Amino acid sequence: MLLFKKKFLPAIRTGEKTQTIRLWRWRMMKVGQRSYIPGIGYIRIDAVDEVRLEKLTDEDAIPDGFATADALREELATLYGEKIAAGYLSFRVVFRVLEDAEAEKGS
């Protein structure tokens, strides 16, 4: 399950937000995995790549729903400040919301 703040749900529904940056000790998801976002439904994980927060570009930030990399990093610092300080790894998780029929059959 991937949890998101409510403010991000409209952008996920419209397809504006198709990725998220997560801080984990190790990779927690894999390509092809089906997961669930409460308030959205089932998603398919299309990519999971380790990234360096300081190397993210404005182009990287757009699919995450942010206009700039600095805005994305600021949000990440607010959400994950302790994990960043503790040296957790950063992963870009690219996903797509599954259509009802696709979600029902689990494909």
C-alpha positions as protocol buffer text, in pm:
chain_id: "A"
residue {
  index: 1
  type: MET
  ca { x: 0 y: 0 z: 0 }
}
residue {
  index: 2
  type: LEU
  ca { x: 121 y: 351 z: -80 }
}
residue {
  index: 3
  type: LEU
  ca { x: -14 y: 627 z: 142 }
}
residue {
  index: 4
  type: PHE
  ca { x: -41 y: 987 z: 21 }
}
residue {
  index: 5
  type: LYS
  ca { x: -149 y: 1310 z: 183 }
}
residue {
  index: 6
  type: LYS
  ca { x: -503 y: 1401 z: 74 }
}
residue {
  index: 7
  type: LYS
  ca { x: -374 y: 1707 z: -112 }
}
residue {
  index: 8
  type: PHE
  ca { x: -208 y: 1477 z: -369 }
}
residue {
  index: 9
  type: LEU
  ca { x: -512 y: 1259 z: -448 }
}
residue {
  index: 10
  type: PRO
  ca { x: -673 y: 1489 z: -710 }
}
residue {
  index: 11
  type: ALA
  ca { x: -346 y: 1503 z: -909 }
}
residue {
  index: 12
  type: ILE
  ca { x: -319 y: 1123 z: -895 }
}
residue {
  index: 13
  type: ARG
  ca { x: -680 y: 1086 z: -1015 }
}
residue {
  index: 14
  type: THR
  ca { x: -622 y: 1315 z: -1314 }
}
residue {
  index: 15
  type: GLY
  ca { x: -290 y: 1152 z: -1404 }
}
residue {
  index: 16
  type: GLU
  ca { x: -89 y: 1466 z: -1330 }
}
residue {
  index: 17
  type: LYS
  ca { x: 101 y: 1286 z: -1051 }
}
residue {
  index: 18
  type: THR
  ca { x: 246 y: 957 z: -1177 }
}
residue {
  index: 19
  type: GLN
  ca { x: 540 y: 914 z: -943 }
}
residue {
  index: 20
  type: THR
  ca { x: 645 y: 957 z: -586 }
}
residue {
  index: 21
  type: ILE
  ca { x: 980 y: 980 z: -410 }
}
residue {
  index: 22
  type: ARG
  ca { x: 1005 y: 753 z: -107 }
}
residue {
  index: 23
  type: LEU
  ca { x: 1281 y: 715 z: 149 }
}
residue {
  index: 24
  type: TRP
  ca { x: 1345 y: 357 z: 255 }
}
residue {
  index: 25
  type: ARG
  ca { x: 1633 y: 162 z: 405 }
}
residue {
  index: 26
  type: TRP
  ca { x: 1608 y: -68 z: 100 }
}
residue {
  index: 27
  type: ARG
  ca { x: 1387 y: -105 z: -208 }
}
residue {
  index: 28
  type: MET
  ca { x: 1035 y: -184 z: -84 }
}
residue {
  index: 29
  type: MET
  ca { x: 854 y: -222 z: -417 }
}
residue {
  index: 30
  type: LYS
  ca { x: 929 y: -387 z: -750 }
}
residue {
  index: 31
  type: VAL
  ca { x: 837 y: -328 z: -1112 }
}
residue {
  index: 32
  type: GLY
  ca { x: 510 y: -493 z: -1208 }
}
residue {
  index: 33
  type: GLN
  ca { x: 384 y: -506 z: -852 }
}
residue {
  index: 34
  type: ARG
  ca { x: 21 y: -415 z: -791 }
}
residue {
  index: 35
  type: SER
  ca { x: -39 y: -189 z: -494 }
}
residue {
  index: 36
  type: TYR
  ca { x: -324 y: 14 z: -347 }
}
residue {
  index: 37
  type: ILE
  ca { x: -370 y: 384 z: -274 }
}
residue {
  index: 38
  type: PRO
  ca { x: -658 y: 453 z: -32 }
}
residue {
  index: 39
  type: GLY
  ca { x: -901 y: 694 z: -196 }
}
residue {
  index: 40
  type: ILE
  ca { x: -771 y: 608 z: -544 }
}
residue {
  index: 41
  type: GLY
  ca { x: -770 y: 231 z: -592 }
}
residue {
  index: 42
  type: TYR
  ca { x: -522 y: -14 z: -736 }
}
residue {
  index: 43
  type: ILE
  ca { x: -204 y: 92 z: -913 }
}
residue {
  index: 44
  type: ARG
  ca { x: 69 y: -87 z: -1108 }
}
residue {
  index: 45
  type: ILE
  ca { x: 434 y: -5 z: -1033 }
}
residue {
  index: 46
  type: ASP
  ca { x: 611 y: 72 z: -1363 }
}
residue {
  index: 47
  type: ALA
  ca { x: 956 y: 164 z: -1227 }
}
residue {
  index: 48
  type: VAL
  ca { x: 1148 y: 183 z: -900 }
}
residue {
  index: 49
  type: ASP
  ca { x: 1482 y: 360 z: -928 }
}
residue {
  index: 50
  type: GLU
  ca { x: 1722 y: 482 z: -663 }
}
residue {
  index: 51
  type: VAL
  ca { x: 1778 y: 858 z: -699 }
}
residue {
  index: 52
  type: ARG
  ca { x: 1991 y: 1124 z: -532 }
}
residue {
  index: 53
  type: LEU
  ca { x: 1773 y: 1406 z: -400 }
}
residue {
  index: 54
  type: GLU
  ca { x: 2035 y: 1672 z: -473 }
}
residue {
  index: 55
  type: LYS
  ca { x: 2052 y: 1559 z: -838 }
}
residue {
  index: 56
  type: LEU
  ca { x: 1677 y: 1583 z: -907 }
}
residue {
  index: 57
  type: THR
  ca { x: 1592 y: 1831 z: -1183 }
}
residue {
  index: 58
  type: ASP
  ca { x: 1283 y: 2041 z: -1248 }
}
residue {
  index: 59
  type: GLU
  ca { x: 1196 y: 1786 z: -1519 }
}
residue {
  index: 60
  type: ASP
  ca { x: 1209 y: 1511 z: -1255 }
}
residue {
  index: 61
  type: ALA
  ca { x: 973 y: 1708 z: -1030 }
}
residue {
  index: 62
  type: ILE
  ca { x: 688 y: 1755 z: -1280 }
}
residue {
  index: 63
  type: PRO
  ca { x: 552 y: 1395 z: -1278 }
}
residue {
  index: 64
  type: ASP
  ca { x: 563 y: 1416 z: -900 }
}
residue {
  index: 65
  type: GLY
  ca { x: 322 y: 1710 z: -912 }
}
residue {
  index: 66
  type: PHE
  ca { x: 577 y: 1985 z: -840 }
}
residue {
  index: 67
  type: ALA
  ca { x: 684 y: 2274 z: -1062 }
}
residue {
  index: 68
  type: THR
  ca { x: 1048 y: 2265 z: -953 }
}
residue {
  index: 69
  type: ALA
  ca { x: 1300 y: 2028 z: -799 }
}
residue {
  index: 70
  type: ASP
  ca { x: 1347 y: 2274 z: -513 }
}
residue {
  index: 71
  type: ALA
  ca { x: 974 y: 2258 z: -432 }
}
residue {
  index: 72
  type: LEU
  ca { x: 988 y: 1878 z: -439 }
}
residue {
  index: 73
  type: ARG
  ca { x: 1296 y: 1869 z: -214 }
}
residue {
  index: 74
  type: GLU
  ca { x: 1129 y: 2111 z: 29 }
}
residue {
  index: 75
  type: GLU
  ca { x: 824 y: 1883 z: 55 }
}
residue {
  index: 76
  type: LEU
  ca { x: 1046 y: 1577 z: 100 }
}
residue {
  index: 77
  type: ALA
  ca { x: 1239 y: 1752 z: 377 }
}
residue {
  index: 78
  type: THR
  ca { x: 909 y: 1827 z: 553 }
}
residue {
  index: 79
  type: LEU
  ca { x: 782 y: 1470 z: 517 }
}
residue {
  index: 80
  type: TYR
  ca { x: 1107 y: 1277 z: 560 }
}
residue {
  index: 81
  type: GLY
  ca { x: 1351 y: 1507 z: 740 }
}
residue {
  index: 82
  type: GLU
  ca { x: 1449 y: 1244 z: 998 }
}
residue {
  index: 83
  type: LYS
  ca { x: 1493 y: 974 z: 733 }
}
residue {
  index: 84
  type: ILE
  ca { x: 1705 y: 1205 z: 516 }
}
residue {
  index: 85
  type: ALA
  ca { x: 1925 y: 1283 z: 817 }
}
residue {
  index: 86
  type: ALA
  ca { x: 1952 y: 912 z: 899 }
}
residue {
  index: 87
  type: GLY
  ca { x: 2082 y: 834 z: 550 }
}
residue {
  index: 88
  type: TYR
  ca { x: 1784 y: 644 z: 411 }
}
residue {
  index: 89
  type: LEU
  ca { x: 1793 y: 573 z: 38 }
}
residue {
  index: 90
  type: SER
  ca { x: 1568 y: 770 z: -199 }
}
residue {
  index: 91
  type: PHE
  ca { x: 1359 y: 587 z: -458 }
}
residue {
  index: 92
  type: ARG
  ca { x: 1150 y: 722 z: -744 }
}
residue {
  index: 93
  type: VAL
  ca { x: 838 y: 504 z: -775 }
}
residue {
  index: 94
  type: VAL
  ca { x: 659 y: 545 z: -1109 }
}
residue {
  index: 95
  type: PHE
  ca { x: 302 y: 416 z: -1111 }
}
residue {
  index: 96
  type: ARG
  ca { x: -23 y: 417 z: -1304 }
}
residue {
  index: 97
  type: VAL
  ca { x: -377 y: 387 z: -1175 }
}
residue {
  index: 98
  type: LEU
  ca { x: -542 y: 68 z: -1295 }
}
residue {
  index: 99
  type: GLU
  ca { x: -878 y: 71 z: -1469 }
}
residue {
  index: 100
  type: ASP
  ca { x: -1157 y: -104 z: -1274 }
}
residue {
  index: 101
  type: ALA
  ca { x: -1156 y: -417 z: -1493 }
}
residue {
  index: 102
  type: GLU
  ca { x: -776 y: -443 z: -1480 }
}
residue {
  index: 103
  type: ALA
  ca { x: -777 y: -397 z: -1101 }
}
residue {
  index: 104
  type: GLU
  ca { x: -1052 y: -658 z: -1049 }
}
residue {
  index: 105
  type: LYS
  ca { x: -868 y: -935 z: -1232 }
}
residue {
  index: 106
  type: GLY
  ca { x: -541 y: -846 z: -1061 }
}
residue {
  index: 107
  type: SER
  ca { x: -341 y: -819 z: -1382 }
}
